[in-house]
Structures are given as C-alpha cells and as structure tokens.
Amino acid sequence: MRSTRSWVAVTAAVLALAALAAVLVRVLAPAGTVAEITVDGQVVESIDLSRVTEGYSFTVEGQWGSNTVEVEPGRIRVSAADCPDQVCVRQGWVSDSASPIVCLPHRLVIQLTGGESGVDAVS
C-alpha cells in the first residue's frame, strides 16, 4: 500500500513538471512570424507578418528571373514567376515555418521563422 502511494506521488510530480514545461514553452516562444526572402543566399527583404495590416505585392528581380511576392496579414506566397516549372507559385500561401517557399531556377527562398510551425516542441 505504501509503495502505491509513492508511485502516485511520483507520477503526479512528473505530470506537474510536464505541464509547467508546456506552459513555459508556449509563453517564451517568439510571438511574430518573420518572412526572410533571399536570392542566391543574400537577404533581399525581411517582413514581420504579424505587423502587416493590409495586403500588398512586390517583384523580386534577380539575375535568373523575377518572382512576384504577395503578402497578407500572417501569410505570404509567390503569386507569379517567369520560371518554367511554377512549383513556387503552386505551393500557395505559407503561414508557418514548417516548409519554405523555394524557386530553384531563380535561387529564391522564402523562409518563415518564429510563430507556430505546427510542430510540437514539448514532445
């Protein structure tokens, strides 16, 4: 009987620590999502998507071609490109850091950092 009480106390303590760790990860995580646009490894633009209030678009010109980038509150996409495969355009809107937008022919990468990626950092 005494052994059962000990195991219950240990289990309760472990669960309490796990809950505390989950709360700390959520509270201390960075708040905003930042989109960093690079061409051939050089940063062209850095956009804090949490501060965008109105949608806009702009063109990123490079040595290998051009991409039209569209930005809305909390998300970003490549809406047009003059590359032959159009993979970057078909990827659509991205709002988390789970997968970057890549236009290989133009050497353009849009990587999101911060915010929530959908990946559970606790487990």
Buried (B, 14 or more C-beta within 10 A) or exposed (E): EEEEEEEEEEEEEEEEEEEEEBEEEEEEEEEEBBBBBBBEEEEBBEBEBBEBEEEEEEEBEBEBBBBBBBBBEBBBBBBBBEBEEBBBBEBEEBBBBEEBBBBEBBBBBBBBEBBBBEEEEEE
